[in-house]
Amino acid sequence: ETDCTDGLDEDGNGYIDDCIGWDFANNDNDPIDDNGHGTHVAGTIAAEGNNSTGITGVMWTAKIMPLKFMDADGVGYTSDAISAIEYARANGAHIVNCSWGNYDEDPFLKEAIDNASSILFSCAAGNDTNDNDSIPFYPASYQSTNILSVTAINQNDNLASFSNYGKASVHIAAPG
């Protein structure tokens, strides 16, 4: 876009004034996080460091492409998640954070992830203390080569009391 306020789609991608990202839940160019989770995760990933302010993200030189498909209550449609994935792919994303999911397997979501084979999908294993080997949690449990399923550990490097796990289906643990 050349002007982020003119109401035109100068880049012809079907999204008007999408200079900072897109909100698929509300179909507008304001992907403000009205739930709080996305901002927290984005800060953990890319909060600017060496500035004597707040925290430093694990990759503080990373660029964030804000894409939203859930509302303030954390409710969203898989079709909007797929649209966000397609947008990320079309706009050159290297990593997509999926700190969301559910127990409903959707072949169209898997197809969108598989079609974005050059993108790494970091997917939450879930927060229900379930074994994902027995009760799959998606998208983390899809058998796709570009998915990294992540469980949470606590300050003692033990599985967090709320986190899902899976010997075969969860790839890595990180502080949660």
C-alpha positions in Angstrom: 0.0 0.0 0.0 1.2 3.5 -0.7 -1.3 5.3 1.5 -2.7 3.5 4.6 -5.7 5.7 5.0 -7.1 6.3 1.5 -9.5 3.4 1.4 -7.9 2.0 -1.7 -6.2 -1.4 -2.3 -3.1 0.0 -4.1 -1.2 -3.3 -4.0 -4.1 -5.3 -5.4 -4.1 -8.0 -2.9 -7.8 -7.7 -2.0 -7.2 -6.0 1.4 -7.7 -2.3 1.7 -5.0 -0.3 3.5 -3.4 -3.4 5.0 -0.2 -1.6 5.9 0.2 -3.2 9.4 -1.6 -6.5 8.8 -5.2 -7.7 8.7 -8.1 -8.5 11.1 -9.9 -11.5 9.6 -12.3 -11.6 12.5 -13.7 -8.2 11.7 -12.6 -7.9 8.1 -10.6 -4.7 8.5 -7.1 -3.3 8.6 -6.9 -3.0 12.4 -5.5 -6.2 13.8 -5.5 -4.7 17.4 -5.3 -7.4 20.0 -8.4 -7.0 22.1 -7.8 -10.3 23.9 -4.2 -9.8 25.1 -2.8 -13.1 24.2 -1.4 -12.1 20.8 0.4 -9.1 22.2 1.9 -11.2 25.0 3.2 -13.8 22.5 4.5 -11.2 20.1 6.4 -9.5 22.9 7.9 -12.8 24.0 9.0 -13.3 20.4 10.2 -9.9 19.3 10.1 -7.3 22.1 12.9 -4.8 21.3 16.0 -5.3 23.4 18.8 -3.2 24.6 16.6 -0.2 25.2 16.2 -0.3 29.0 12.4 -0.8 28.7 10.4 -3.8 29.6 11.5 -7.2 28.4 13.5 -8.4 25.5 12.1 -10.9 23.1 13.9 -14.1 22.1 14.4 -12.7 18.6 14.2 -8.9 19.1 15.2 -8.1 15.6 12.3 -10.1 14.2 9.5 -8.4 12.4 5.9 -9.2 13.3 3.1 -9.4 10.7 -0.1 -8.8 12.8 -2.8 -11.1 11.6 -5.9 -11.7 13.7 -8.7 -14.2 13.2 -10.2 -14.5 16.7 -12.4 -12.0 18.5 -11.9 -10.5 22.0 -13.2 -13.7 23.6 -10.7 -15.8 21.7 -13.3 -17.3 19.4 -12.7 -17.6 15.7 -13.5 -19.5 12.5 -11.2 -22.0 10.9 -11.9 -20.4 7.6 -10.5 -17.1 8.9 -7.4 -18.9 10.2 -6.9 -20.3 6.8 -7.3 -16.9 5.2 -4.7 -15.5 7.7 -2.3 -18.4 6.7 -2.8 -17.7 3.0 -2.2 -14.0 3.7 1.0 -14.8 5.6 2.3 -17.0 2.8 1.5 -14.4 0.1 3.3 -11.7 2.1 6.5 -13.6 2.8 6.2 -14.8 6.4 8.9 -17.2 7.5 7.2 -18.4 10.8 3.6 -18.5 11.8 2.8 -18.6 15.5 -0.3 -20.8 16.2 -0.7 -20.3 20.0 -4.3 -21.5 19.5 -6.1 -24.7 18.5 -8.8 -27.2 19.3 -9.6 -30.9 19.0 -11.5 -30.7 15.7 -9.4 -32.0 12.8 -10.0 -29.9 9.6 -8.6 -31.1 6.3 -8.8 -27.6 4.9 -6.6 -26.2 7.7 -4.1 -29.0 7.2 -4.1 -28.3 3.5 -3.4 -24.6 4.0 -0.5 -25.4 6.3 0.9 -28.0 3.9 0.5 -25.5 1.0 2.7 -23.1 3.0 5.5 -25.6 3.1 8.2 -22.9 3.2 6.8 -21.5 6.5 7.5 -23.0 9.9 4.3 -23.3 12.0 5.1 -23.1 15.8 1.9 -24.7 17.3 0.8 -24.9 20.9 0.3 -28.4 22.1 -2.7 -27.3 24.1 -3.6 -26.4 27.7 -5.8 -29.3 28.8 -3.3 -31.8 30.4 -4.1 -34.3 27.6 -1.7 -36.7 25.9 -1.8 -35.6 22.2 -0.7 -39.0 21.2 -4.1 -40.3 22.3 -6.2 -37.1 21.9 -4.8 -35.0 19.0 -4.9 -31.2 19.3 -4.9 -29.3 16.1 -3.0 -27.8 14.3 -0.1 -29.0 16.5 -1.0 -32.7 15.9 -1.1 -32.5 12.1 1.5 -34.7 10.5 3.0 -31.9 8.5 6.7 -31.4 8.0 6.5 -27.7 8.7 4.8 -28.0 12.1 6.7 -27.7 15.4 4.5 -28.8 18.3 5.4 -26.9 21.5 4.4 -27.8 25.1 4.9 -25.6 28.1 7.3 -26.1 31.0 7.4 -24.4 34.3 10.3 -22.6 36.1 11.7 -25.9 37.2 11.9 -27.3 33.6 9.0 -29.7 34.3 5.8 -30.0 32.3 3.5 -27.1 33.2 0.5 -28.2 35.2 -1.9 -27.1 32.4 0.0 -28.2 29.3 -0.7 -31.0 26.9 2.1 -33.4 26.1 2.9 -36.3 23.8 6.0 -38.5 23.5 5.5 -38.9 19.7 3.4 -35.8 18.8 5.1 -33.0 20.7 8.5 -31.9 19.5 9.8 -29.3 22.0 9.1 -27.7 25.3 9.5 -24.0 26.2 8.7 -21.8 29.2 5.0 -21.2 29.4 
